[in-house]
């Protein structure tokens, strides 16, 4: 086999080597991006159709005003978790999943990594379906031919090809797509509020039969932030300063999420006021009301975001550990086949809120453990032996796994499901699950004397000495 970087060997070998060289590693990276650039990335990331369509879930389940209040509240609460995990990435230079080594153990981190791949696969399917449904709408309007499953599969095929060969170009174009969507948002808001005064939107009555409450809206909005937190440190480790990471991430995420979800609320309310059927989480409803050009923007946005989701899945698997080399191209082809096959499951769109519940249940305990472990138990410092895969060191625990973290995560994920579907909590499932996880993990830490007593100044891993 040719060594990486050489040009000899078969086409397969050369592609393998090139893709392996270009894939982002699990090790620390020193950031160079400014506050403005980090803010721009987060702004573009959330000015996407999935976030906008999430807003269409809320009205008429709750009133227009209630929807806006809980969107703002949930976004701010979710952003606190997102920024806390993102700051860990800036301080250490590690990605989100690599940071789970500090609390779950070097090998125990495979648990959240596996959950991350499952969630990203679900997002990939949902976004491929949204793109396929949008394309199908345009084709059906022009020709009368309709096959949303076919177009969903074709869209995912394009996404997999872009993820393998064009992700670098997409990552550069995506922020500018965000600006285009921002312009269309202005257009939609203008059309909506010049057609009907805002008092008519406020007067739309809530339909209690739909089963929504303010707390349900809050849980969904926080779950959206949690779903983005899996990528938080992946982005903020490229920030040049901690201040840039905190302000860029916080402002970029809050502004874009509130705008996108509010757009969804306004769009579905506009449809109701004009006598249409309030079909939530359906891009064709928005396209039918505001014109075909919006469909093209939706399609481009979904393709760009989905490309990065598929690329993120592949890199999560490839970089889960470094002792045994996992090649990028074969992994991408297997992941791509599963994502293409799954994109034909259009029924998932009808279960989107349940999908968000799964995300919240699996990852709220993960991030609660990570935040407490880093900021409280380890006093804001992870040493370089977090990279040590040969055994020994503070993060090796027992045979590489912190079983306490794994057990607490499993118990609290189960609790979240129970609070959502069995013992329905009047304050939602997310906040109680986070608090219980913190109490259990802190109790374990105190009982085992794991907590660090002396504070060590936070140092980037590239500035620390050799692995202990």
Secondary structure as UniProt FT lines:
FT   TURN            4..5
FT   HELIX           11..22
FT   HELIX           35..46
FT   HELIX           49..55
FT   TURN            56..61
FT   HELIX           64..92
FT   HELIX           96..99
FT   HELIX           101..104
FT   TURN            106..108
FT   HELIX           109..143
FT   HELIX           148..165
FT   HELIX           167..195
FT   HELIX           198..202
FT   HELIX           208..210
FT   HELIX           214..229
FT   TURN            230..231
FT   HELIX           232..236
FT   TURN            237..238
FT   HELIX           242..273
FT   TURN            274..275
FT   TURN            280..281
FT   HELIX           283..290
FT   HELIX           292..318
FT   HELIX           328..342
FT   TURN            343..344
FT   HELIX           346..351
FT   HELIX           352..371
FT   HELIX           372..377
FT   TURN            379..380
FT   HELIX           384..387
FT   TURN            394..397
FT   TURN            399..400
FT   HELIX           403..421
FT   TURN            426..427
FT   HELIX           430..447
FT   TURN            448..449
FT   HELIX           461..463
//
